[in-house]
Amino acid sequence: MKHTLTLLTFCGFKTMLIIAFATCAALAQETTPSFEIASPPACQNNKGEPVRFENQISPKAKSAAGMARRDDKGVPVIYRFAYAKSPQSLQKFIDRHECAHHQTGDIDRPHPPRNSPDHMMNESIADCIAILRMRDETTDSQGQIKNVTIALTEAMDAVGFPPSTIDSRISNIDNCAQKDTIAAEFIKAVMDHRAAN
């Protein structure tokens, strides 16, 4: 009788663990958001070459991310990582940010050291171009910009950026959105400045 009770207790505990695990797994699936992937925007680099967009699976990524470069055949490309994990406003911003690196020729220039002043300047310029494009390409630009800053803040916080870095980036985006210029003029000014220096 004692062995039967021990066996029943063990089996009952094991069954409860399985049920608890299954419940946690189901809740995890329910709380992991999934978003429709936005269509990529038009993008040409500074040499007039069309830029290809390519979706990449990235199961470990916490939010959408992008990378601008040339592929192994020299074709300009933007790799889109884990886009289904972030709202379309952030997807669209990332697409335009990475496109800006092609438009300003960053891809074909020597890459400055990560987190150096030159690197941070390139990133700020790409953010500016991206938000100018979003401002001018949408009918609800203020709503889009607000959605971008909220989603970007959440994404950067989730991967561990310090609040001061997040605040600085959001401030740059907000300031750029108020500029009295369009993205094409801003890009031309950047290219003219680089050519003169």
N, CA, C and O of each residue as an XYZ file, in Angstrom:
788
protein
N       0.826     -1.198      0.000
C       0.000      0.000      0.000
C       0.871      1.264      0.000
O       0.585      2.233     -0.703
N       1.943      1.227      0.810
C       2.841      2.370      0.885
C       3.510      2.630     -0.460
O       3.659      3.780     -0.871
N       3.922      1.535     -1.160
C       4.539      1.683     -2.483
C       3.546      2.243     -3.497
O       3.918      3.047     -4.352
N       2.294      1.825     -3.406
C       1.263      2.307     -4.329
C       1.044      3.803     -4.132
O       0.949      4.549     -5.107
N       0.964      4.250     -2.874
C       0.782      5.676     -2.599
C       1.980      6.483     -3.089
O       1.807      7.568     -3.645
N       3.194      5.967     -2.891
C       4.394      6.662     -3.353
C       4.387      6.776     -4.868
O       4.708      7.827     -5.424
N       4.014      5.674     -5.538
C       3.966      5.667     -6.992
C       2.909      6.643     -7.510
O       3.147      7.380     -8.467
N       1.737      6.638     -6.865
C       0.669      7.566     -7.278
C       1.092      9.024     -7.049
O       0.835      9.897     -7.878
N       1.744      9.263     -5.909
C       2.207     10.621     -5.620
C       3.228     11.062     -6.651
O       3.163     12.183     -7.156
N       4.185     10.172     -6.971
C       5.214     10.488     -7.962
C       4.596     10.746     -9.328
O       4.925     11.723    -10.001
N       3.673      9.833     -9.736
C       3.014      9.989    -11.045
C       2.184     11.263    -11.088
O       2.152     11.965    -12.099
N       1.509     11.555     -9.969
C       0.711     12.778     -9.903
C       1.577     14.017    -10.019
O       1.228     14.964    -10.724
N       2.723     14.008     -9.319
C       3.657     15.132     -9.386
C       4.212     15.283    -10.794
O       4.321     16.396    -11.309
N       4.564     14.157    -11.418
C       5.111     14.181    -12.783
C       4.071     14.733    -13.757
O       4.399     15.539    -14.627
N       2.827     14.303    -13.612
C       1.743     14.784    -14.472
C       1.547     16.288    -14.288
O       1.338     17.017    -15.257
N       1.615     16.749    -13.028
C       1.462     18.182    -12.766
C       2.600     18.980    -13.406
O       2.377     20.065    -13.941
N       3.824     18.435    -13.348
C       4.954     19.116    -13.993
C       4.741     19.230    -15.497
O       4.995     20.279    -16.088
N       4.273     18.144    -16.116
C       4.026     18.152    -17.560
C       2.953     19.180    -17.902
O       3.098     19.929    -18.869
N       1.878     19.221    -17.115
C       0.805     20.186    -17.364
C       1.326     21.614    -17.180
O       1.024     22.497    -17.982
N       2.118     21.835    -16.109
C       2.668     23.178    -15.869
C       3.590     23.596    -17.008
O       3.538     24.737    -17.468
N       4.432     22.671    -17.462
C       5.340     22.979    -18.564
C       4.558     23.306    -19.832
O       4.873     24.271    -20.527
N       3.531     22.497    -20.134
C       2.726     22.724    -21.335
C       2.010     24.076    -21.257
O       1.907     24.792    -22.253
N       1.518     24.413    -20.061
C       0.836     25.694    -19.880
C       1.804     26.859    -20.094
O       1.479     27.833    -20.773
N       3.001     26.745    -19.504
C       4.014     27.807    -19.674
C       4.410     27.949    -21.138
O       4.570     29.062    -21.638
N       4.567     26.824    -21.819
C       4.939     26.868    -23.238
C       3.845     27.543    -24.058
O       4.134     28.343    -24.948
N       2.583     27.217    -23.755
C       1.466     27.823    -24.482
C       1.403     29.328    -24.219
O       1.177     30.114    -25.138
N       1.606     29.727    -22.952
C       1.590     31.155    -22.621
C       2.730     31.892    -23.305
O       2.555     33.019    -23.769
N       3.897     31.260    -23.368
C       5.041     31.884    -24.035
C       4.745     32.112    -25.504
O       5.106     33.150    -26.060
N       4.090     31.147    -26.136
C       3.749     31.310    -27.549
C       2.733     32.413    -27.734
O       2.791     33.164    -28.707
N       1.787     32.515    -26.789
C       0.764     33.546    -26.894
C       1.346     34.941    -26.679
O       0.876     35.900    -27.291
N       2.372     35.075    -25.812
C       2.898     36.398    -25.515
C       3.988     36.843    -26.485
O       4.361     38.016    -26.482
N       4.510     35.935    -27.315
C       5.495     36.332    -28.306
C       4.747     36.946    -29.485
O       4.066     36.237    -30.226
N       4.870     38.268    -29.663
C       4.103     38.893    -30.744
C       4.647     38.508    -32.116
O       5.832     38.219    -32.281
N       3.760     38.512    -33.078
C       4.155     38.261    -34.455
C       3.482     39.321    -35.319
O       2.267     39.508    -35.257
N       4.282     40.006    -36.120
C       3.778     41.101    -36.936
C       3.942     40.768    -38.412
O       4.860     40.049    -38.805
N       3.047     41.297    -39.209
C       3.172     41.150    -40.660
C       4.405     41.931    -41.116
O       4.676     43.027    -40.625
N       5.138     41.355    -42.051
C       6.355     42.001    -42.531
C       6.000     43.017    -43.622
O       5.329     42.698    -44.603
N       6.472     44.245    -43.416
C       6.197     45.343    -44.349
C       6.942     45.132    -45.665
O       8.014     44.528    -45.695
N       6.369     45.629    -46.728
C       7.053     45.607    -48.024
C       8.225     46.572    -47.967
O       8.112     47.644    -47.372
N       9.348     46.212    -48.573
C      10.508     47.111    -48.536
C      10.264     48.357    -49.390
O       9.504     48.314    -50.357
N      10.909     49.458    -49.029
C      10.772     50.692    -49.808
C      11.678     50.665    -51.033
O      12.516     49.775    -51.183
N      11.500     51.640    -51.893
C      12.433     51.814    -53.009
C      13.772     52.248    -52.434
O      13.831     53.062    -51.513
N      14.844     51.695    -52.988
C      16.168     52.051    -52.486
C      17.207     51.878    -53.584
O      17.327     50.812    -54.190
N      17.954     52.947    -53.826
C      19.108     52.906    -54.730
C      20.293     53.473    -53.977
O      20.143     54.386    -53.165
N      21.461     52.937    -54.243
C      22.643     53.466    -53.567
C      23.128     54.738    -54.249
O      22.511     55.205    -55.206
N      24.224     55.298    -53.762
C      24.750     56.555    -54.293
C      25.281     56.432    -55.714
O      25.574     57.442    -56.354
N      25.409     55.192    -56.219
C      25.865     54.962    -57.595
C      24.706     54.637    -58.537
O      24.917     54.315    -59.706
N      23.488     54.723    -58.017
C      22.312     54.442    -58.835
C      21.965     52.963    -58.946
O      21.073     52.595    -59.711
N      22.655     52.110    -58.193
C      22.366     50.675    -58.242
C      21.163     50.351    -57.354
O      21.061     50.864    -56.240
N      20.250     49.503    -57.843
C      19.134     49.110    -56.981
C      19.626     48.241    -55.826
O      20.519     47.410    -55.992
N      19.030     48.446    -54.659
C      19.395     47.683    -53.461
C      18.357     46.592    -53.252
O      17.153     46.845    -53.266
N      18.849     45.370    -53.059
C      17.979     44.208    -52.828
C      17.725     44.059    -51.325
O      18.625     44.267    -50.512
N      16.497     43.700    -50.969
C      16.145     43.411    -49.578
C      15.963     41.910    -49.432
O      15.342     41.269    -50.279
N      16.502     41.350    -48.361
C      16.429     39.899    -48.154
C      16.070     39.596    -46.703
O      16.782     39.996    -45.782
N      14.954     38.885    -46.509
C      14.534     38.501    -45.158
C      15.380     37.334    -44.666
O      15.633     36.381    -45.403
N      15.813     37.421    -43.412
C      16.631     36.383    -42.792
C      15.935     35.888    -41.534
O      15.331     36.672    -40.802
N      16.020     34.590    -41.286
C      15.474     34.028    -40.053
C      16.516     34.206    -38.960
O      17.694     33.906    -39.155
N      16.076     34.692    -37.816
C      16.976     34.925    -36.695
C      16.235     34.603    -35.400
O      15.727     35.509    -34.739
N      16.168     33.307    -35.026
C      15.357     32.910    -33.876
C      15.791     33.530    -32.549
O      14.954     33.700    -31.662
N      17.055     33.870    -32.384
C      17.530     34.417    -31.111
C      17.306     35.925    -30.979
O      17.372     36.459    -29.871
N      17.045     36.612    -32.079
C      16.858     38.065    -32.040
C      15.620     38.430    -31.239
O      14.592     37.759    -31.327
N      15.726     39.504    -30.452
C      14.597     39.958    -29.639
C      13.681     40.904    -30.402
O      12.502     41.038    -30.073
N      14.229     41.563    -31.428
C      13.418     42.471    -32.237
C      14.045     42.563    -33.627
O      15.102     41.991    -33.893
N      13.371     43.289    -34.493
C      13.858     43.457    -35.868
C      15.205     44.166    -35.876
O      15.485     45.021    -35.036
N      16.026     43.790    -36.843
C      17.334     44.430    -37.039
C      17.668     44.351    -38.518
O      17.109     43.529    -39.243
N      18.574     45.200    -38.961
C      18.967     45.203    -40.368
C      20.460     45.364    -40.525
O      21.158     45.791    -39.606
N      20.940     45.014    -41.706
C      22.352     45.182    -42.019
C      22.485     45.514    -43.500
O      21.987     44.786    -44.359
N      23.163     46.620    -43.786
C      23.418     47.043    -45.166
C      24.835     46.638    -45.545
O      25.776     46.849    -44.781
N      24.977     46.058    -46.723
C      26.310     45.669    -47.213
C      26.220     45.279    -48.678
O      25.162     45.410    -49.294
N      27.302     44.811    -49.227
C      27.297     44.187    -50.549
C      27.403     42.684    -50.332
O      28.127     42.226    -49.448
N      26.671     41.915    -51.149
C      26.760     40.465    -51.000
C      28.047     39.951    -51.645
O      28.863     40.746    -52.113
N      28.235     38.625    -51.673
C      29.484     38.060    -52.186
C      29.673     38.281    -53.683
O      30.755     38.029    -54.212
N      28.624     38.753    -54.373
C      28.741     39.087    -55.800
C      28.876     40.595    -56.020
O      28.939     41.062    -57.157
N      28.919     41.347    -54.925
C      29.068     42.797    -55.023
C      27.760     43.548    -55.185
O      27.772     44.755    -55.427
N      26.629     42.859    -55.058
C      25.316     43.496    -55.211
C      24.924     44.162    -53.884
O      25.028     43.536    -52.829
N      24.480     45.415    -53.927
C      24.048     46.054    -52.678
C      22.792     45.381    -52.125
O      21.824     45.145    -52.849
N      22.830     45.080    -50.835
C      21.740     44.337    -50.209
C      21.487     44.851    -48.797
O      22.383     45.377    -48.137
N      20.254     44.685    -48.357
C      19.887     44.926    -46.955
C      19.311     43.628    -46.430
O      18.310     43.126    -46.942
N      19.953     43.087    -45.398
C      19.454     41.881    -44.746
C      18.508     42.313    -43.636
O      18.838     43.165    -42.812
N      17.323     41.707    -43.633
C      16.280     42.032    -42.666
C      16.154     40.853    -41.694
O      15.724     39.769    -42.088
N      16.524     41.060    -40.435
C      16.512     40.000    -39.435
C      15.296     40.119    -38.511
O      15.013     41.195    -37.984
N      14.589     39.018    -38.323
C      13.509     38.901    -37.327
C      12.463     40.010    -37.432
O      11.992     40.507    -36.410
N      12.100     40.397    -38.630
C      11.143     41.479    -38.802
C       9.778     41.161    -38.197
O       9.075     42.073    -37.760
N       9.394     39.905    -38.163
C       8.084     39.534    -37.618
C       7.994     39.770    -36.113
O       6.912     39.659    -35.537
N       9.115     40.093    -35.468
C       9.108     40.317    -34.021
C       8.899     41.785    -33.642
O       8.868     42.117    -32.457
N       8.756     42.662    -34.632
C       8.589     44.094    -34.338
C       7.476     44.685    -35.194
O       7.201     44.193    -36.288
N       6.833     45.750    -34.691
C       5.756     46.380    -35.465
C       6.273     46.977    -36.770
O       7.461     47.266    -36.913
N       5.359     47.153    -37.711
C       5.742     47.633    -39.041
C       6.396     49.012    -39.007
O       7.247     49.303    -39.847
N       6.020     49.863    -38.063
C       6.655     51.186    -38.004
C       8.164     51.040    -37.794
O       8.941     51.759    -38.422
N       8.591     50.121    -36.922
C      10.021     49.913    -36.693
C      10.666     49.234    -37.899
O      11.789     49.572    -38.272
N       9.969     48.288    -38.505
C      10.488     47.634    -39.720
C      10.778     48.673    -40.803
O      11.844     48.662    -41.418
N       9.820     49.565    -41.026
C       9.971     50.592    -42.067
C      11.124     51.537    -41.755
O      11.864     51.945    -42.650
N      11.270     51.881    -40.481
C      12.369     52.746    -40.077
C      13.710     52.059    -40.319
O      14.630     52.673    -40.861
N      13.830     50.801    -39.926
C      15.084     50.063    -40.117
C      15.414     49.954    -41.600
O      16.562     50.158    -41.995
N      14.416     49.631    -42.429
C      14.651     49.557    -43.880
C      15.245     50.862    -44.410
O      16.214     50.846    -45.168
N      14.669     51.974    -44.013
C      15.119     53.270    -44.515
C      16.463     53.671    -43.905
O      17.271     54.329    -44.559
N      16.696     53.280    -42.674
C      17.999     53.538    -42.035
C      19.103     52.792    -42.787
O      20.143     53.369    -43.108
N      18.870     51.508    -43.066
C      19.884     50.715    -43.779
C      20.037     51.198    -45.220
O      21.145     51.203    -45.757
N      18.938     51.601    -45.847
C      19.001     52.163    -47.195
C      19.862     53.426    -47.190
O      20.617     53.671    -48.131
N      19.746     54.226    -46.130
C      20.531     55.460    -46.030
C      22.028     55.176    -46.057
O      22.799     55.959    -46.613
N      22.445     54.060    -45.459
C      23.875     53.706    -45.505
C      24.322     53.451    -46.949
O      25.463     53.741    -47.309
N      23.423     52.910    -47.768
C      23.730     52.741    -49.196
C      23.690     54.090    -49.915
O      24.557     54.382    -50.740
N      22.685     54.913    -49.603
C      22.511     56.185    -50.294
C      23.673     57.155    -50.042
O      24.018     57.955    -50.911
N      24.260     57.077    -48.874
C      25.366     57.981    -48.542
C      26.731     57.366    -48.876
O      27.767     58.001    -48.676
N      26.728     56.145    -49.379
C      27.977     55.494    -49.756
C      28.759     54.909    -48.599
O      29.913     54.515    -48.771
N      28.146     54.844    -47.409
C      28.840     54.275    -46.245
C      29.361     52.869    -46.528
O      30.431     52.490    -46.051
N      28.612     52.108    -47.295
C      28.939     50.706    -47.556
C      30.262     50.572    -48.310
O      30.992     49.599    -48.120
N      30.564     51.531    -49.150
C      31.773     51.452    -49.967
C      32.942     52.253    -49.388
O      33.989     52.369    -50.024
N      32.768     52.796    -48.205
C      33.831     53.531    -47.526
C      34.415     52.654    -46.422
O      33.745     51.727    -45.966
N      35.641     52.919    -45.983
C      36.188     52.170    -44.842
C      35.277     52.343    -43.625
O      34.880     53.459    -43.294
N      34.955     51.243    -42.971
C      34.043     51.307    -41.824
C      34.797     51.809    -40.599
O      35.803     51.217    -40.207
N      34.324     52.890    -39.995
C      35.012     53.395    -38.797
C      34.846     52.426    -37.623
O      33.907     51.631    -37.611
N      35.738     52.482    -36.646
C      35.611     51.585    -35.479
C      34.265     51.758    -34.788
O      33.746     52.868    -34.675
N      33.715     50.649    -34.333
C      32.405     50.662    -33.674
C      32.429     51.614    -32.477
O      33.375     51.624    -31.689
N      31.375     52.405    -32.362
C      31.190     53.382    -31.282
C      32.179     54.546    -31.318
O      32.239     55.331    -30.373
N      32.951     54.665    -32.396
C      33.816     55.838    -32.561
C      32.932     57.025    -32.964
O      31.794     56.822    -33.385
N      33.439     58.262    -32.840
C      32.639     59.422    -33.262
C      32.186     59.330    -34.725
O      31.054     59.695    -35.043
N      33.062     58.847    -35.618
C      32.677     58.721    -37.029
C      31.567     57.696    -37.214
O      30.642     57.911    -37.997
N      31.659     56.587    -36.496
C      30.617     55.555    -36.567
C      29.289     56.125    -36.060
O      28.251     55.945    -36.696
N      29.324     56.807    -34.927
C      28.098     57.360    -34.349
C      27.495     58.432    -35.267
O      26.274     58.563    -35.358
N      28.362     59.198    -35.946
C      27.869     60.207    -36.887
C      27.154     59.534    -38.053
O      26.080     59.979    -38.458
N      27.742     58.458    -38.603
C      27.100     57.723    -39.700
C      25.731     57.203    -39.276
O      24.773     57.260    -40.047
N      25.644     56.695    -38.044
C      24.370     56.165    -37.547
C      23.345     57.282    -37.372
O      22.172     57.105    -37.702
N      23.781     58.426    -36.856
C      22.866     59.563    -36.672
C      22.356     60.080    -38.010
O      21.183     60.432    -38.140
N      23.236     60.127    -39.003
C      22.843     60.558    -40.348
C      21.828     59.581    -40.936
O      20.829     60.003    -41.519
N      22.075     58.280    -40.788
C      21.143     57.269    -41.316
C      19.783     57.373    -40.632
O      18.748     57.236    -41.285
N      19.780     57.616    -39.311
C      18.516     57.806    -38.597
C      17.772     59.019    -39.136
O      16.555     58.986    -39.315
N      18.514     60.083    -39.390
C      17.908     61.322    -39.872
C      17.256     61.111    -41.245
O      16.118     61.524    -41.472
N      17.979     60.476    -42.135
C      17.436     60.205    -43.473
C      16.203     59.322    -43.370
O      15.203     59.555    -44.049
N      16.280     58.307    -42.520
C      15.151     57.375    -42.362
C      13.897     58.094    -41.879
O      12.808     57.875    -42.411
N      14.047     58.952    -40.871
C      12.859     59.603    -40.317
C      12.333     60.682    -41.264
O      11.128     60.929    -41.307
N      13.238     61.336    -42.035
C      12.766     62.297    -43.040
C      11.939     61.583    -44.105
O      10.899     62.084    -44.534
N      12.407     60.418    -44.527
C      11.649     59.658    -45.526
C      10.292     59.235    -44.964
O       9.270     59.365    -45.639
N      10.281     58.734    -43.739
C       9.003     58.305    -43.151
C       8.058     59.490    -42.997
O       6.857     59.373    -43.242
N       8.603     60.618    -42.595
C       7.781     61.827    -42.431
C       7.127     62.206    -43.748
O       5.943     62.542    -43.790
N       7.915     62.149    -44.840
C       7.429     62.635    -46.124
C       6.683     61.590    -46.954
O       5.985     61.941    -47.905
N       6.822     60.327    -46.606
C       6.184     59.259    -47.391
C       4.865     58.780    -46.799
O       4.182     57.960    -47.413
N       4.490     59.273    -45.619
C       3.258     58.797    -44.983
C       2.284     59.946    -44.771
O       2.677     61.108    -44.666
N       1.022     59.599    -44.712
C       0.006     60.625    -44.486
C      -0.088     60.981    -43.004
O      -0.361     62.131    -42.661
N       0.135     59.998    -42.118
C       0.090     60.237    -40.678
C       1.513     60.259    -40.136
O       1.906     59.391    -39.357
N       2.282     61.262    -40.556
C       3.710     61.269    -40.214
C       3.947     61.389    -38.711
O       4.837     60.728    -38.177
N       3.168     62.219    -38.020
C       3.368     62.366    -36.573
C       3.094     61.061    -35.836
O       3.823     60.693    -34.916
N       2.046     60.371    -36.245
C       1.727     59.073    -35.643
C       2.811     58.044    -35.925
O       3.182     57.265    -35.046
N       3.319     58.043    -37.158
C       4.387     57.118    -37.541
C       5.653     57.377    -36.731
O       6.282     56.439    -36.240
N       6.024     58.641    -36.593
C       7.234     58.998    -35.850
C       7.085     58.588    -34.389
O       8.021     58.056    -33.793
N       5.914     58.835    -33.814
C       5.667     58.443    -32.418
C       5.787     56.926    -32.274
O       6.410     56.439    -31.331
N       5.191     56.177    -33.212
C       5.267     54.716    -33.156
C       6.708     54.224    -33.290
O       7.106     53.269    -32.621
N       7.489     54.876    -34.153
C       8.900     54.500    -34.321
C       9.656     54.712    -33.015
O      10.384     53.827    -32.566
N       9.484     55.880    -32.407
C      10.255     56.167    -31.190
C       9.866     55.235    -30.046
O      10.725     54.845    -29.255
N       8.596     54.875    -29.944
C       8.163     53.933    -28.899
C       8.763     52.552    -29.152
O       9.346     51.950    -28.250
N       8.621     52.050    -30.382
C       9.120     50.709    -30.706
C      10.647     50.645    -30.616
O      11.201     49.648    -30.153
N      11.319     51.700    -31.056
C      12.785     51.725    -31.003
C      13.273     51.771    -29.557
O      14.235     51.089    -29.203
N      12.623     52.560    -28.736
C      12.974     52.629    -27.314
C      12.832     51.258    -26.667
O      13.729     50.814    -25.950
N      11.710     50.584    -26.915
C      11.482     49.249    -26.340
C      12.517     48.242    -26.838
O      13.024     47.435    -26.059
N      12.832     48.287    -28.134
C      13.788     47.343    -28.714
C      15.188     47.560    -28.149
O      15.878     46.602    -27.802
N      15.609     48.827    -28.057
C      16.943     49.123    -27.533
C      17.047     48.766    -26.051
O      18.076     48.264    -25.600
N      15.984     49.026    -25.302
C      15.962     48.677    -23.880
C      16.040     47.159    -23.693
O      16.719     46.677    -22.786
N      15.347     46.413    -24.550
C      15.319     44.947    -24.443
C      16.691     44.324    -24.657
O      16.993     43.279    -24.081
N      17.527     44.959    -25.484
C      18.861     44.396    -25.721
C      19.920     45.004    -24.808
O      21.094     44.645    -24.898
N      19.518     45.921    -23.931
C      20.425     46.393    -22.897
C      21.136     47.704    -23.126
O      22.129     47.982    -22.453
N      20.658     48.534    -24.064
C      21.282     49.847    -24.238
C      20.984     50.715    -23.011
O      19.882     50.645    -22.467
N      21.941     51.526    -22.571
C      21.672     52.401    -21.431
C      20.671     53.495    -21.802
O      20.598     53.905    -22.960
N      19.898     53.967    -20.816
C      18.890     55.005    -21.093
C      19.470     56.246    -21.765
O      18.802     56.843    -22.609
N      20.699     56.655    -21.417
C      21.277     57.858    -22.023
C      21.481     57.682    -23.527
O      21.280     58.623    -24.294
N      21.880     56.478    -23.951
C      22.062     56.200    -25.386
C      20.722     56.214    -26.104
O      20.597     56.763    -27.199
N      19.729     55.611    -25.483
C      18.385     55.578    -26.070
C      17.846     57.000    -26.195
O      17.343     57.385    -27.250
N      17.950     57.779    -25.119
C      17.437     59.159    -25.126
C      18.120     60.005    -26.196
O      17.471     60.807    -26.867
N      19.429     59.824    -26.352
C      20.175     60.587    -27.352
C      19.698     60.257    -28.761
O      19.526     61.145    -29.596
N      19.488     58.969    -29.013
C      19.036     58.567    -30.349
C      17.627     59.078    -30.634
O      17.357     59.566    -31.731
N      16.740     58.972    -29.669
C      15.361     59.452    -29.852
C      15.354     60.970    -30.047
O      14.590     61.487    -30.862
N      16.194     61.675    -29.308
C      16.287     63.133    -29.456
C      16.741     63.508    -30.866
O      16.198     64.433    -31.470
N      17.736     62.790    -31.389
C      18.204     63.035    -32.754
C      17.073     62.808    -33.762
O      16.883     63.607    -34.679
N      16.335     61.727    -33.589
C      15.223     61.420    -34.503
C      14.168     62.520    -34.447
O      13.687     62.977    -35.483
N      13.806     62.945    -33.227
C      12.803     64.012    -33.078
C      13.275     65.312    -33.724
O      12.498     65.995    -34.390
N      14.556     65.655    -33.525
C      15.098     66.878    -34.127
C      15.111     66.787    -35.650
O      14.787     67.757    -36.337
N      15.480     65.634    -36.171
C      15.526     65.460    -37.625
C      14.134     65.573    -38.247
O      13.973     66.123    -39.337
N      13.140     65.050    -37.549
C      11.770     65.097    -38.065
C      11.270     66.524    -38.225
O      10.343     66.777    -38.994
N      11.888     67.467    -37.492
C      11.479     68.876    -37.560
C      12.245     69.668    -38.610
O      11.948     70.842    -38.833
N      13.225     69.047    -39.257
C      14.051     69.767    -40.238
C      13.216     70.230    -41.425
O      12.297     69.544    -41.873
N      13.562     71.411    -41.916
C      12.866     71.986    -43.071
C      13.610     71.574    -44.349
O      14.114     72.417    -45.090
N      13.666     70.279    -44.583
C      14.323     69.736    -45.768
C      13.733     68.362    -46.056
O      13.043     67.783    -45.216
N      14.005     67.857    -47.230
C      13.575     66.502    -47.559
C      14.807     65.594    -47.553
O      15.941     66.072    -47.557
N      14.570     64.280    -47.542
C      15.670     63.319    -47.440
C      16.692     63.487    -48.560
O      17.895     63.436    -48.303
N      16.238     63.688    -49.794
C      17.155     63.806    -50.935
C      18.089     65.004    -50.768
O      19.277     64.903    -51.078
N      17.571     66.134    -50.283
C      18.401     67.319    -50.053
C      19.393     67.077    -48.917
O      20.545     67.507    -48.978
N      18.929     66.387    -47.890
C      19.800     66.084    -46.752
C      20.954     65.180    -47.194
O      22.105     65.396    -46.813
N      20.631     64.165    -48.004
C      21.664     63.253    -48.526
C      22.677     64.025    -49.360
O      23.882     63.808    -49.236
N      22.185     64.936    -50.221
C      23.085     65.737    -51.061
C      24.017     66.578    -50.199
O      25.205     66.696    -50.501
N      23.486     67.165    -49.123
C      24.311     67.989    -48.221
C      25.394     67.127    -47.566
O      26.538     67.562    -47.438
N      25.037     65.906    -47.153
C      26.019     64.996    -46.546
C      27.109     64.662    -47.552
O      28.295     64.708    -47.225
N      26.713     64.328    -48.769
C      27.692     63.955    -49.802
C      28.585     65.138    -50.175
O      29.785     64.962    -50.385
N      28.012     66.343    -50.259
C      28.801     67.536    -50.573
C      29.821     67.816    -49.463
O      30.969     68.167    -49.733
N      29.380     67.655    -48.216
C      30.264     67.888    -47.070
C      31.426     66.886    -47.085
O      32.574     67.257    -46.839
N      31.124     65.636    -47.370
C      32.178     64.610    -47.403
C      33.148     64.860    -48.544
O      34.352     64.652    -48.394
N      32.636     65.303    -49.678
C      33.505     65.561    -50.836
C      34.440     66.741    -50.564
O      35.569     66.771    -51.054
N      33.963     67.712    -49.781
C      34.745     68.910    -49.501
C      35.791     68.678    -48.413
O      36.706     69.484    -48.249
N      35.659     67.584    -47.674
C      36.577     67.336    -46.541
C      37.457     66.133    -46.757
O      38.273     65.804    -45.896
